[in-house]
Amino acid sequence: MASTEIMTINMGPQHPSTHGVLRLIVELDGEIIQKVTPHIGYLHRGIEKLSEHRTYHQTIPLTDRLDYLAPMSNNLGYVLAVEKLLGIDVPERAQVIRVIMAELTRLKSHLVWIACHALDIGAMTVFLYAFRERENIMDIYEMVSGARMTSNFFRVGGLSKDIPEGFTAAVREVLDTFPGHFDTYEGLLTKNTIWLQRTIGNGVISAEDAIDYGITGPALRGSGVDWDLRRDNPYSGYEKYDFKVPVGENCDTFDRYKVRLVEMRESVKIIRQALDSLKPGPVLADEPQICYPPKENVYNSIEGLIHHFKIASEGFSTPEGEVYQSVEAPKGELGYYLVSDGSTKPYRMRIRPPSFVNLQAIEKMAKGAMIADLVAVIGTLDIVLGEIDR
Amino acid sequence: MAENNRAVIKLREKFASSILEVKEFRGEVTVIVRKEDIVALCKFLKEELRYNLLTDVTAVDYLGKDPRFMVVYNIYSIPNKDRLRIKAPVTEGECTIDTVCGVWTTANWLEREAYDLMGIIFKNHPDLRRIMMTDDWVGHPLRKDYPLQGPDREPYKGRLS
């Protein structure tokens, strides 16, 4: 009788399907996975440490670089945490624009997820289509912030500037095309036998285990847990919008795929409602000690210039205390825990990254599966290594 | 306000001697507890008060103060939509605390990260290895006495020209 031997192989850290610098040590019995040991790193930019040496405003560009597929969601979580620490309110218009941009970000991030997930499993057309559609959202990013990736658009107290003319028309135009795009993806995948066989019953994690592993976001909802921070702990006025929180039943890769697709359709719905409710008004709180002055004052008056300079160089001080604020980012619960000692810099900033916590479950989800399914499990978790290895 | 919190009332009944302080800031309740009782307390919070999701475990370094470290647990109850923060002081001399891996599996990686970057040792942890830094790395980068630019490097002083 042939004897069996466990074989250990390395997957990554430079494998296209490991989505960055992820290295998996896989112990295999034939093609069956016995154990997966993930090694993350060593990418770190030291964002938590850096933020302790920068003023609150200076940290915003660092947050863009965490989950680089969803910069504005990271910005949002951070500015909300600082605003909570300060106890200031944000004008209505700024809140609505934040919601529009955060939901566009969700679309943008989910488009990369569907593109890479499909490519991992072997469907190349979806990859090309989804990246093409993502370009349109990048154009909107560029329109409002000047940058396509690292937007740095939100500010403590509101936004860096108001939306430009023609913004709402451009967003509506892009949104009009999306339902058709989603139908295309579904047409290519949902009825595709190969796709179904690779996703149904793959990477199953029960609701109880998912909560125990701390999984959040679409990956948790795919396991049938009806929980979404936008609805259950609303921020930025999310309670005013009507949207559905999709949940799965079978806790597998296919359910997580369906959940994210429905989520994208719901995001389009939220953006439409937000565009309809957009009213003129200020986009920055009336807090001269905290917020930057309007650009025209900076360029045209010495007082404005000095005001800008003081906030940019010295920052503002915050009350002593600690807060935790989280948002429903495309990957799950993204939280910022800020400890202030009353100075102009955070004493400690801790980022609770959804990808880091979700990735931990890979050991559980992949055990007993075939090695080819491991690739599907990585894709279904929708990880971004920039966020995992801060 | 914080005293009326459901979890605080229950904790006071059950763990009266463990609770060092209860604080509230911006509507968030923080309970500071003795580190010796952390596992029993967390178990009670999860099983009796339904704080089923461990959102985060981290540590704060209050260099120059005694106790130097605070281990921070942000927990959440999905059924009750309720958040709570538990903190436990840890001294520099005895920089250890029991692991809560047995209560929430999430704690495994989160505690490894706190160990790696802050140097807090989680007793009885099933796999306490470094997670961000290499195994042979010296020092814990998020400690306040660890240089910002890393060891053996002169701080950048700006352009000399």
Interface residues (C-beta under 8 A of the other chain):
Chain A: I40 G41 Y42 H44 G46 E48 K49 L50 H53 K84 L85 G87 I211 D212 Y213 G214 T216 V225 W227 D232 N233 G321 E322 V323 Y324 S326 E333 G335 Y337 V339 Y347 R348 R350 R352 F356 V357 Q360 D389
Chain B: F25 R26 E28 T30 N52 L53 L54 T55 D56 T58 V60 D61 V72 N74 I78 K81 R83 R85 W104 T105 T106 N108 W109 L110 E113 L117 I131 M132 M133 T134 P141 L142 Y146 L148
